[in-house]
Every structure is written in C-alpha cells, then in structure tokens.
Amino acid sequence: MTLLTPNSLASLLETAVSTRSSVLGRATHAQILKTLQCPIPAFLSIHLISMYSKLDLPNSAQLLLQLNPTRCVVSWTALISGSVQNGYFLSALLYFSKMRRENIQPNDFTLPCAFKASATLCLPFTGKQIHAIAVKLGQINDEFVGCSAFDMYSKIRLKREAQQLFDEMPARNISVWNAYICNAVLDGRPRKAIDTFIEFRQVGGEPNSITFCAFLNACSDAGYLDLGRQLHGFVIRSGFEGDVSVANGIIDFYGKCKEVGLAEMVFTGMGRRNSVSWCSMVAACEQNDEKEKACVVFFMGRKEGIELTDYMVSSVISACAGLSGLELGRSVHALAVKACVAGDIFVGSALVDMYGKCGSIEDCEQAFHEMSDRNLVSWNAMISGYARQGDVDMAITLFEEMQSEAVPNYITLISVLSACSKGGAVKLGIEIFESMRDRYRIEPGAEHYACIVDMLGRAGMVERAYEFVQKMPIRPTISVWGALLNACRVYGKPELGKIAADNLFKLDPKDAGNHVLLSNMFAAAGRWEEATLVRKEMRDVGIKKGTGCSWVTAKNKVHVFQAKDASHERNSEIQAMLVKLRTDMQAAGYMPDTNYALYDLEEEEKMTEVGYHSEKIALAFGLVALPPGVPIRITKNLRICVDCHSAFKFISGIVEREIIVRDNTRFHRFRDSQCTCRDFW
C-alpha cells in the first residue's frame, strides 16, 4: 500500500475544509497519527488546527493547540481565524489574549481577525487596545491591517477615529475605499458615500464589483435615479456588465427607484443568474405593486431549480398578501417548510401578515404561535390581522401582551386604533389615542387622526368627527377627509359630506373615487340634480370612474365579475342561482335597500338594479362552482354596499356557508346570518 506523504495529507485536510467534510478531516487526522511519528510536523499541526476550527469543531482545534509544544503565531491565527469565521467572536478575543500572554506577536493575518471580532461585539475599548498593539508593532500601515482597523471604527460608530485613521493612511488600497463607501451607506450617509466614490475616481482608483454595488446602494437610498443610470453606463464601459453581483445590484437599484421595467431588462439580459438575481427581481416586482409578476418570476425561478432563501420566500409571500391569494400563499408556505426556511423570523412575520390580509385569521394565529422568536413586525402583523377582522377584544389583548416583549411603535398604534374603529370601541380608542404621547412616547400622526375620525364616523358621531377634524393640530390629510366623507355617506349627512368632499377635491382633484362617493351620497338622499351635476363635472375635467368589480378563485382560476355581468360561460347557472337566492331571502324577510340603486328610477327598477351588483354575481358563481361547505372568498376593489352587506347576512344563514368578503377597507366574515364587522362598517 502506498503511504501518503505529509504534503498529500495536508492537501486532504484542505479538501476537507473546502468540502465542509468533518468525516474526511477526522479520517485524515487518524491517518497522520497512524503513519507519522510524533511529534506531528509543525505545518501539519497548523493544518489540523485550521481544519477543525473552520469546520466549527472548536474544542478539537483548541485541544490540538494545547498539545502542540511549539505554538507559533500561525497556529494561534488558525484558531482565531476559524473562531471568527464561525461566529465565536468572544472566543477569538480570548485566544488573542492568551497568545499575547505567551509573548507571541500577532501578524498581519491575526490583527484583522481581532478587529473584526471587536467590531461585531461592539467593544470600542478592546478595539482601541488592538489598534495600539498594531501601532506598536509597526503593522498599522499594512493595507489590510489598516483597512480592518478603519472598518472596526466605522462599525462601532467612532466616526472621528475612523476619519483620522483614514486620513493618516500612507497608502489606500481598494479595500479601504470600499470599506469607507460601504460604511457610509450603512451609516445612512449616501451622499458621503457618493462623494467618496468620486474622490476615489479622481485619484485614479479603479472600482471593482464591491465598489459598484456600494455606490448603487447609496443611489437607491438617496433616490438618485439619474446618477445610478450614469453608473450603469460606466459599468458597461468598464466591462462589468457580465459580473453577476453587479448586475444583481443594478436590478435592486432600479427596483428601489420604481423602475421595474429597467430592472427586468437587466435581469433578462443576464447570461448567468444566481439565487440573488431571482431574489432581487422578485423583490423589485413586489416593492412596486407588481404582485402577479413577482409570483410569476418566483415560479420561473423554481422551474430553473433555484435555491429558496428566506428573503425570496418572504418577498413572494408579501406578493401573495397583496393579491389576497390565500391558496397561492399556502403553496409558498409549504415550499418554505420543505426548504427549512419557515422558521426564519422574516418568513414567519410575512406569513402572519399574508394570512391576516387574506382573511384567514385561524392560519394567521397558527403562524404567529409557531414562531420561536418574534419581533415587532410579527406582533404588528398579528394585531393588524385582528384589526382587519374587527376583533377589537383580541387586538387589545395581544397589544397588552406584546408590551412585555416589545415596545409599541407608530405602526402598532395605527393597527390598535383601526381595530377600535372597526370594532366600535370608541371610548377605548379615544383613551389609547390620548395616551400616545405620555404612555408610549409616540407623537400622533395623520394616520392616527384618520383612525379617530373613522371611529367616530362609523359610530354615527359624524358631527363630533367633524369637530375633531377642525381641532386637529396638523393639517387634515386625504385619509382624514375621506373617512369623514364616507361617514357622511353612510349616515346621510350630505351637507357635511359636501364640506369633506370640497377639501378632498383640493388635495386630490383627480381622484375619481371621491367624486363618485359624493355623487352616490346625493343620490342616496334623493338629490338627483346634485348627483348628476357631480358626474357632469367629472366628465368635464376628464375624470373617469374606475370600474367596480368582484372576483372569486375556483379551481386555480380567477373569475372576475362586474355589475350586471352576463358574460361568464356559466351565466345561466349564475342567473338561476340569483333568482333562487332572491326568493329565499324575501321569504326570510329581506327587503332590498333601494337607496343604493343610485339612479333616478322607479322603485321596481331600483330593486332590480341592486340585485345585480358585482359581489352578488360573484357570490352566486361561488355557490355554483365551489363544493358544498367550502368557504366562499370574494375580493372587491370598492367598498361593499349596504344592501349587499345585508343580503350576504341573510344568504350565509340560508345556504349555511361561510362567506368572506375583502373590500377596499376591511374583511367581512358572514356566518350564521351575522357579520364580524358588527355593522360598524
């Protein structure tokens, strides 16, 4: 049998590290002990310490070092480097201290590891001590040691020391410039990062992929689209357009600057893509309300065999939430479980948010309670889920529970006040709002004021809501006046509604929804001339009303309906179901609310008009197409009308089915002739 030489054994140890194979490493160690005489050659001992340390077997590495009678800086550095690589930063500093006690001086590989450990643990005093050692040994002028020291000072936010060190460097390599630019971006100073890049170019520096990506991050943080596009051109001229990391950075930049088309152009033109490329493209679509495209890109990536990451999964789950795609979200959840990323805190938070926005509060609760760790986003998502359901009791209970683990923020209070609004808890909502400054140290913003106006308006206190608006210390926003206008529509206050509408028209003159709401309010009050006049004004200034529609998913296909829609292939069945429902409802005591016909018609014609709203047609289709007992989930792009809301309560009891409607403001869950909104809608 041919015996392996020491050099061959060293190569096997390096292979064990590169392949992350502890089995191969231990087998090689056994072969060394079997074939070589003690003591083990020094260079093989160093290889063994390095191997065990880098393969996250610190006890074995430390034991080998202790058994080695001729410890040197290289063997200590192997142990320190492996500890840093595997996240044992405190151990790395302890080993560094022990090495110094043995009067072994650190070298230009040891010091950067010690600086990194100090930075990660945020130990400025320790970092300064190591800096002093580097100065004493004359190694601070080494480009890599100096760069590590600068990076350490930057990360622990000692800006003055970092700048002084940078200014005193006799020579700056690209790593130093990159560290400066990257840390400026991380520190929230994108303009400084850009100025440093320009200075770097002025002294003849040639950027690499890290430099380009840092500059793109600075441009996206500051919203400098034109400057980023100039850099894109420079990237092409420099021959870096084929670099995957740079291309990924460009996709991310265009996505954050709301240029999805340009991001897609770069993505399509890439010769080679990695998982980050697909992640960046999915995120770019999701961040710019291209939810369907985000899902399409995700499943295209799956077909190409890309590895699922927590960032990608959380992005596509957010897209499913925006689409109210419950079944699609569930399928992605299953993929996340299979890929072992469902336990990630960001994925878990996205799941809670998705199930909440899709109206499946049971799944939302399960996802929340299965999280081993929760952050503020998780808590906010769960409270928001209850708020959408109008379950103020659960929202407040969870709000009180979260305060033992997390400090409420601006978003938390919006969700809590929204829950109080939708649940009709006016007194509690006012108490929480008035305690925001003193108890939670949160200054109320426009969204909080809008919640209070909405809360008072839903409870029928329309005049009090208007008084609240008049006393606001900040200028009322669109959401504030919109909440008041809607309350005026629901409770028949056309004069006050006209005031709210006039203010809305000043803030957003092109919004069709506000004009339609005012017109509908006049129509419901029988003031047909004024309703017609509002519609005429819309036509005169070129404002077009968005088409109201409702949709239902059945057998993996989305079926969309408009009012009086008769185009569906199963229209005859839908019409027959509508007739049956109308007959059964009338027998149960239902009377159509003809105030919401919104046309100056005879009473009989009005009854027919409200009977063919898009949500009623969608419901009839759901009853025809979905198996008995399966909840019917309807999504509507406008608010559900009073008559449809009343009808759905009757129908849920008649057909003994759960009906869930997501309109443009909240969820309505109809069951046993009741709605979870408790009619505070």
Beta strands, then each sheet from edge to edge (+ up, - down):
strand 1: 549-554
strand 2: 557-562
strand 3: 632-636
strand 4: 659-662
strand 5: 667-671
strand 6: 674-675
sheet 1: 2+ 1- 3+ 4+ 5- 6+
end
